């Protein structure tokens, strides 16, 4: 097996067919087919079932996907180690982040990293489900992820402190700060669906205050939470940076009593990181807040 054929194999897997893989790699479809035939001959196994114009992985093909991605990752690690000598003048960094962590702390970290290393291209995946993010990290599709550390089994965890949540009410509301968390039970709330990380945080916080959420608007689109609160659809809990944006837009913002927060961390697979990923982790640790209870 050589790296070129493995790259072509992964392109067929990720693009869903020989023609699409050829387009992505600037190769002809016959050249892609020939490379896959050579790889199959080398391995002594069929990797794809040809179904019309599409393809489906055989069991042998499925078994090759993760080692092929690991080989690609290791080759990129070696290539980027050379770039490190030139001060990270090029390369790429694949990140994954829960949507509610994208505005903060991820955005400031990416901005600071790009200011120091403008030649590095960053690709950001935003899986809505924590398990999807962990799968991206375990498979190597994303090198570094930002998540709640207690959900990161099987990955290296780098603590980044805690993220505070504030009570945010529509403009014109009357509220004092600190705001008793159990009083949210009497208000219509805007929240993400059950099972999401922020909904779990809301439900657990209210349960500790012997209260339950009265969700008036359930929004799968997390980016809609702030506009919905601003529009008067209900109150909610938002991360501090988003809550400050809400305050600037006229919302009433209060510190919850008791405090609502969660631990956050970077996660990655064990083993050497690419230079870009290693520097990103270092930068995140340098800028991290304290891990307070």
N, C-alpha and C positions, 0 to 999 in steps of 0.2 A: 504494500500500500504506500502510495506517495501522497504528499499533501495536496497536490493539484487534484487528484481523483477524489480525495476526501472532501475537498471544497466543492467539487461538482456534485458529489453525492448529497451533501448537506443543502446545496442550492436546490436540488430537485425536491428534497424533503420540505424545505421551507417555502418554496415557491409553488409547490403542488403539481409539478409536471416538468417534462423535458423541455418543452418549448419556452415556458416561462423562465426556467432556470437558464436556458441559453440567452434569453433577452437580458436577464439580470447580470450575467457574466460576459455579455458581448461575445457570445459564441453561437455557432449555428446549432440547430437541433440535432443534426447527424453527429456533430462532434461531441455533443453531450452524451448521446446514446452510445457512441463508441467508447467514451471514457468509462461509462457505467458497465458496459460489457467487459472491458478490460479489468475493472475492479472485481466484478463478479467472477471472472475467470481466475483471478489471483486468489480470491477467497474460497473458491469452490462452492459458491452458494448464490442463489438468485436473491436479489435485494428488493426488487419491485415486481408486483403484478401489473402488467400493462392492461388497463381497462379503458377501452375506447381511446380518447385523447388524454385521459388522466392516468394516474398511477396510484398504487396502494402498497405500502410497505409489507414485505413478508416478515415472518418472525425473525429471520436472519437480519433483515434490514432494520427492524426495530432494535435488535441487539447491538447494532453498529452505531446508532445515532449518538448515544451518550459518549462512548469512547472517541468518536469522530469529533464531537464538540470539544472534548477535553484536549484532543490532539491539536485542534485549531487554537484553543485557548493557550496551550503551552507554546505553540509556535509564535503566537502574538506576544506572549510574555518575553520570549527571547528576542524578538524583533524590537520590542519597546524598551528592552534593557539597553540596547544600543542607543535608542533615542534619548535615554536618560543622560547619557554622556553629553549630549548636545543641549541639555537643559529642558527636556520635554518640549522640543520644538515642533513635534507632530504627534500623530497617533489619535486614538479615540478612547473614550471611557463610556462604558455601558452601565447606566444606573437604573434602579427601580425604586419607586416610592409610593407609599399609600397616599391617596389624593389629599387627605387632610393634613399631611406633613409637607406638601409641595410648596405652599406659600412660605412656611417657616417650619423647620429650619433649612429646608433644602434650597430654596431660591437664593438666599444670601450666600450659602456655601458655594453654589454653582457660580454665582457672580464673582465671588472672591477668587475662586479657582481660575476662572476664565481671565480675570484681570492679570493673574500671575503667569498663566500659560495659554495665551490666545491661540496658539497653534493646535491645541488639543480639541477635537470635536467630541461633544457630549451627546449621547443618545439617552433619552429618558423614557422609561416605560412606566405607566400608571395603572397597574392592576388594581381593580376595585376590591378584591378579596385578599386578605393576608396570605392564605395558602397559595394563591396564584403567584404572589410575590416571592414566597419562599421557594416555589418550584422553579421560578426564573433563576434564583440564586443557585439552587442545587444543580440545575442543568448546565449552568455556565452561560445562559443567554444574557444575564445581567451579572456584572462582576461585583457590584456593591448595591445593597438594598437599605432602605430606611424604613424602620418598622418598630413595633413594640417588642422588646427583647424577650419577653416571656413566651413568645410564639415562635422563636427562632431555633427550634430543635435541629441539631445536626449541622449548624453553621457557627462560625466564629462570631462572637458578639462583642461590639465595641460600644460601651455605654456613652450616651451624649447628654445625660441629665434628664430633666423633666420638662414636659410641655403643660403649661397651665391653660385652663379653660375658664372663660368668664360668662356670666349671664348677660345675654343681649336681648333687649326688648324693643319693640317698634318705636319709632319717633312719637313723642307725646306721652309716653307711658310715665307712670309715677312709680318710683322705686328708690329705695335707700341702698347704700353700700356700706357694710356688707349685706348681701341679699340672702335671706334664709332659704336654703335649697329646697326645703320641704314646701315652701310657698309656690314653687313651680307647678305643683300638682293641681293648683287651681287655675292655671293658665293654659290656653291652647299653645301647643308646642310645634315647632318645625324641626324635624329630625330625619335622619337616614333610616333605612329599613332595619328590622331586627336581624342580627347576625353581623352587621357592620361594626367596625371597631369603635366608631364614635357613638353609635346607638348603645352598644354594650357599656361604654363609659357612662352615658347618661342614665341608663337603667340601673346600673350598679350604684351610682352616686345617690340617686333618689331612694333606692332600696335601703341604703345605709341611714337615710333620714326618715325611714318608715313611710315613704311616699311612692306613688307610681306615676308614670308619665301619661299625660293626656295629649296624644299626638293628633293634631288637627291636619297637618300636611306631612306626608311621608315622601321624601324626595330621594330617589336613587342617585340623581345627579348632585353630587356634593357641592359643586360650584354654585348650585341654585340656593343653598341655604341662606347665604347673606342677602341676596336680592329679595328673597321671600320675606325675611324678617324686616328689611327696610320697607317693603311694600305693605307691611302690617298684617301678614298672614299668621303670625304667631311669634312667640319668644323661642329662644334656643340657647344652647351652650356652644360657644365657638372658641377656637384657639386664640390666645391673647393677641397675636398679630392681626388676625381677621377681626377680632372684636374692636381693636383700635381703629381699623378701617370703618367698621360699622359706626363707631362713635363720631368719626369725621363726617359720616353721611347722615347724622342726626339721631341715631339710635341712642337709647339709654343703656349704659353699660355699667355693670356692678360686679364686684368681687363676690363669689359665692361663699357661703358659710354653711358647712365646712368647705375647705378648699377642694377643688376638683383638678386633678392632674394625672398624667401618665408618664411612665418612663419611656424613653425613645432610645434607639440604638442603631448603629450601622451593623449590617451583617454581611459576611462573605464566606466563601468556601475556605477550608484550610489549605495551606500551601502558599507559595509565593504569589503576590499580587503583581500586576503590571505596574510600571513606575507611575503612571497616571493615577491608578486606583490607590496605590500606596500613599501618594502625596495628598489625594483627596481625603483619605482617612486621617492622615496627620493634621490636615487643615481643620477637619471637623472636630477632632479632639482638642486642638488649640482654642477653638471658639466655643466649645461646649460649656453649658451651664452646670452648676453643681447638682449632684444627685442628692437632693434633700428629701426627707420623708413627706 
